[in-house]
Amino acid sequence: MYLSKRKISSDFVKRAAIVSTVFLFVVFFFIFAAFWSIQIVHNEKYTKLAMRNITRVIELPAPRGMIVDRLGRVLAENKINFTLFLVRENVENLEKTIEKASNFSGKSVAAVRQIIDKYKKHSGFYRIPIKSNLPQETVIFIQSRQDEFPEFEIGMEPSRTYPLAHRAAHVLGHISEITEAELNADKPGIYGFGDLVGRSGIENQGETFLRGVKGSQTVIKNNVERIQRISSEVKPEIGETVVLTLDLRLQEFIENLFANESGAVGVLDLKTGGVLALVSKPDFNPEIFSREMGLEEWQAISNDPQKPLQNKFLQGIYSPGSVFKIIMALAGLQEKIISPNSAVFCSGSQVFYDRVFHCWNPGGHGAVNLFAALQNSCNIYFYNLGMKMDIDTIASYAHLMGLGKESGIDLPNEKAGLVPGSAWKMSTFNQRWFPGETISVSIGHGSLNVTPAQMLKLIATVALRGRMPKLHLLQRIEKQGKVVREFTAGFSRVPIDEKYFELLIEGLFRVVNSEGTGRAARIDGLDICGKTGTSQIIAMENPRYKKLTQEKKFKPHSWFVSFAPRVNPRLAMVVLVENGGDAGAIAAPLAAQIYKKYFENEGLL
């Protein structure tokens, strides 16, 4: 029978209505219960889940603090840099995405894949940095086609820049990306993948001041991953400003003066121990480390035989040559082995322990006392003094004057040099020390080696009559224009009688002002005191010495350590010219030009 012809009773209709009502009531009850559970009971939970699908937290890197000279002139600052990021959760086809990233970044497919693999432990929405310093045309191309490239984002980040390029490169140092090993050791969790940290110089030494505090943005995105709005933001805090003791005018002058040389120069303010200039040549542009460097570029600079990355002021190891006669004179006087008038006859050579030792002047200097021996840098005088002294006594005075250990300057990776002694030789070579070796050490040769930083500290201590300064480059730390920390001068007393420093200074005054070996440094009215030193590459006894030293690579290194003026000294200086030859003709006149410039700048000359 057809339904249309079927007679439906009123009871059936009522029952159907009741069942339908109950059914709808039950359905709506469960819907309401689910709604109640989601909106009321578990509101917080489901709100977080929903927000998780549409919100992203973006880390905002902190700009590094500035580095400025003592008068506030900028040496290191930041610029805006566009970075290409990849978000894996938006990737549909990884291989095609890698090809696109390769085209945008100019990197090989393998290099892009390696970057992505490095971040494989991070969440899918983590922004993987593919390329920094992105060209503007690439930025415009990607941003104008966001629908085509939802997996890519462009971010604006601070990038380190050095507006004066090579200037003070070894003082400032450089930065580079943190390694995975360093991240694992970073217990406070301050750093993350891709962060840049100081590697050398002040960038490293002042890392805790310079790094700043990261910020973050919580952004809301739509279904195609476009940012709709920023729901919350914690702004990053720029790092603190590091103010150095450096005098940029003097630094620039010395770097220009030293442009064609290889070596190091250090200039010290004797009132504070602050380093006014620190030059190491050749140098480099630290900004090359702020961008991505290719393997060939890295190999070229790291394998350069001139070692531009080495701070020769701190890390260059050299024989001190005749500068070491300063130590010998002080030790001889303090130990009462010599007096100022103790005389030795120099004929140009003398036999010690069955071996002939030569003076640098083949014709000899005749009868010389301490002052004349210093003035003319007579080897024979100091050979005789060395013969009367034990090597360990000499070593103890060298250590007192700062040799054989780091100078303590506030820069990383300093070398300690070497002061040899009997215990050192026994532990190193399992041999006893021979008296003939002391003869070589007495004029700054043998196994003895030093850094220019140590030589600057040595001559500064002489200038201050036994007060040893703590060398430093950090002057103060500023935050938002306010001083938050100052670095004060530090001095210690060397246990050598001040009267012996005065006698030594008389000799050093004659070196420059009485036709001594440093006469090319003389400037009327400045009373410069100094000592020349020649660090031999090959021995003078070598029969081919004269011929070989015609080649620059065999010429001796040239030292000149000095201070001025003699009374109430203001400035101490070390000049080292690698393979410069005659120190009096090369290093001393360079020092004179630096003194002249400084005292003219200060209105004192």
Buried (B, 14 or more C-beta within 10 A) or exposed (E): EEEEEEEEEEEEEEEEEEEEEEEEEEEEEEEEEEEEEBEEEEEEEEEEEEEEEBBBEBBBBBBBBBBBBBEEBBBBBBEEBBBBBBBBEBBEEEEEBBEBBBEBBEBEEEBBBEBBEEBEEEEEBBBBBBBBBBEEEBBEEBEEEBEEBBBBBBBEBBBBBBEBEBBBBBBBBBBBBBEEEEBEEBEEEBBBBBBBBBBBBBBBBBBEBBBBEBBBBBBBBEEEBEBEEEEEEEEBBBBBBBBBBBBBBBBBBBBEBBEEBBBBBBBBBBEBBBBBBBBBBBBBBBBBBBEBEEEEEEEEBEEEEEBBBBBBBBBBEBBBBBBBBBBBBBBBBBBEBBEBEBBBEBEBBBEBEEEEBBBBBEEBBBEBBBBBBBBBBBBBBBBBBBBEBBBBBBBEBBBBBBBBEBBBBBBBBBBBBBBBBBEBBEEEEEEEBEEBBBBBBBBBBBBBBBBBBBBBBBBBBBBBBBBBBBBBBBBBBBBEEEEEEEBEEEBEEBEBBEEBBEBBBBBBBBBBBBEBBBBBBBBEEBBBBBBBBBBBBEEBEEEEEEEBBEEEEBBBBBBBBBBBBBEEBBBBBBBBBBBBBBBBEBBBBBBBBBBBBBBEEEEEB
